[in-house]
Amino acid sequence: MTAPVAIIMGSQSDWETMRHAADTLAALGVASEKYVVSAHRTPDRMFAFAKGAKAAGFKIVIAGAGGAAHLPGMTAALTELPVFGVPIESKALSGIDSLYSIVQMPAGIPVGTLAIGKAGAINAALLAASVLALNDPALSDRLVAWRKQQTDAVGERPEESA
């Protein structure tokens, strides 16, 4: 069976950020498959992936992209699956260019846009797990436990926090 979440990125260098989505999903017991699918350098691969994602068994796509960041939007245009976009921090504009590209989708082509970089990758995984947990009580329990652990790690005093 195919993993419920596909993590796609525009280039190998995006893995530095997107691995945080994969690690978070793994910590929650959610399987994922990872692919380099560039909207610009491998458009045929991107088109085939997006058109076939639902038939392949995926339920959610997390797409990380930097620079022009067309991957999340183009993927969303080609599939009815939920697509969560993670802007990759760029050297030129610190990821603001990626954020603007992903968040400015026209009406009718939704992309859930997350924060730039590591925080966005982690939150994309948590959002994907939250959606999947709607129909998976065991995952819901793991997500509740994960959130409780996050809360418990915050002490009342600075010297108490983990």
URZINOR-V525214 format. One record per helix or strand. SS is the DSSP state (h for helix, s for strand). FROM is the first residue (numbers start at 1). TO is the last residue. If there is no record, write none. Layout:
# URZINOR-V525214
<<SS;FROM;TO> <SS;FROM;TO>>
This chain:
# URZINOR-V525214
<<s;5;9> <h;12;27> <s;32;36> <h;43;52> <s;60;65> <h;71;78> <s;82;87> <h;96;103> <s;112;113> <h;118;133> <h;137;152> <h;158;160>>
